[in-house]
């Protein structure tokens, strides 16, 4: 099942993408929550009910006209990002392969939805792209067994973990360079875990800027896979429904290229992950 958060007529809603089109869940089952985090918190039963309702939806429940995408989870409590999680990316950055996941966080204000402009900040010309797989947490998780860690993942999506490199490198902590407003994107939808290989392993992942392929790898190349990341994160803090783990980027980022490639006003950046979809955003300079 493909879950979508969107806005239509000024109202935020949750939909299911079907072969017939996008079904507005509020039009077929008004007992279901109208925001993604609340829907995930209701558990597998609610997701199964949503799927059944979408499959049986009448034509009048299909969304017509223009919609505005929202990030699949518009307001996650936690955005947990993983650094240096592909060996080739660690090598190109001249850094050691980590023996424990490098975790840092982003704020919701740093991300936009599919189709919305990414904002190249006035403060820097070093705005870099990063193609990443997202694991979306579906159940409360704390001190889970490693062999059960994937049971806490509701589904997967795509992130462009845009980074302001000169600010990222100003200190040993990466927070500032990873949290400029509207420099990352998340979407377009969540693909439930049952439709993908376990841990979303073995999926091709690409970044394209203006059609040029700049990153081209596979999620099997992650140093710490999704199972390991959920297990390790849940040893430290409670994961809640709607929290997301942004699992790291492969080689090919812009700042190590010769000459470097950075995102500029007018660019279009696309992140594609096999079986999940394409996250596409134009780039606009900050006014």
PyMOL commands that set and color helices and strands:
alter all, ss='L'
color gray80, all
select helices_A, chain A and resi 25-27+36-41+44-55+59-61+87-92+108-110+146-152+165-168+176-178+193-195+198-200+219-221+226-236+254-256
alter helices_A, ss='H'
color red, helices_A
select strands_A, chain A and resi 2-8+11-18+21-24+68-69+79-83+102-106+111-113+118-120+127-128+131-137+153-160+163-164+184-192+204-209+212-218+244-246+268-273+277-285
alter strands_A, ss='S'
color yellow, strands_A
deselect
rebuild
show_as cartoon
